[in-house]
Amino acid sequence: MVGTVYDAALNPERWPEAVAHACTFLDCRYGAFGAADLLRSELSFLVKWGYEDEDWQQYLTRYFHKNPFNAGAFRTRPGDVFWASGDPNYESYFESEFHREWAGPLGIIDSVQGTLDKTASGISLITCVRHRDTGLTTEREIRRMRLLIPHFRRALLISRTIDLHKLKAAAFGEAIDRLAAGVFLVTPAGGLVHANQSGEAMIAAAEPLHFSRGVLAAVDDRAQRVLTEALGATIRGDVGIGGSGIAVPLTGRNGKRYVAHVLPLGSGERRDAGAHHSAAAALFVREATIDLDAAIGAATQLYGLTPAEVRVVRAVIEVGGLPAIAALLGTSRLTVKSQMEAIFKKTGTRRQAELVHLISGFESPARLQRAAE
């Protein structure tokens, strides 16, 4: 099942199969995997499973915004599990228009969701829906969803990097050479098997990785420990990598920030790609950049931030730390602390690091370079 999830990172046609496996694993009748943009009120579900086409279209066009559990689900953070019957207002669900007109006739009694990613205005998730024949969500389903989330998160983030729906394993090296991000095919010990053009440029500049004694390594020692753990876990296969290094933060010598993702190549459809290059994993590395104005603007509209709160948010991202923020804004620490508490409450975050992650989002590790005309 987990192997199918990782195969889908390279072959999107496998996503329905991955969702079907997840729903079966959780004894669920229906499932969906995709994203919702709360600011634009748009849904971009990549996959639905179990629903009839007509029922699914009705949900997308008429009933999504009437779902009484949306508010609770959207307050979750990446890696969280949310189940409808655990919502304080669960009993009112049966009196809702949503249940009466759409969910009830389908026998829907509960759902369990894994939050995969979150940005300033949207959320990516996998949702498995329980039928009345199987009853409410139990600790068993919650535990199993927690096992699945790291694999779906990693596969989603990697699949966003490149359009590989036509990729053939034998052409893997040729395809990655056209990526703007650095892509490295490596052994579990970090031995470099192949690097694309962007990756070779990173190595040449030693930013944020360098090549020494036949091993690819991060220039930052702390990041190297996490990277070593994630690569070493590929020895144990798809399940072994688990939550290790879903996103490995890297810092270059010049202070630039990067993010890396590890994709195992040891099984499934990826085995041929790995065998072709004698590699155990693919490492995707990209610079962690953000359109700050656009991200803060989206968050302002979505969460109703005041102009003063917007200034605090920007200061958190640019300088961080209560004393530095107060000095930058020319105000007292007490005032900043009060504003921060209001921002945390509005955005559902608890710490500055969570707020920065929410605003910046978790962009894809790479983007395709446009072919030269």
PyMOL commands that set and color helices and strands:
alter all, ss='L'
color gray80, all
select helices_A, chain A and resi 2-10+12-25+53-66+70-74+84-86+90-95+97-106+139-159+169-176+197-205+221-241+270-277+292-303+307-318+322-329+333-347+352-360
alter helices_A, ss='H'
color red, helices_A
select strands_A, chain A and resi 30-37+42-49+81-83+108-118+122-131+182-186+192-195+209-212+215-218+248-251+257-264+281-287
alter strands_A, ss='S'
color yellow, strands_A
deselect
rebuild
show_as cartoon
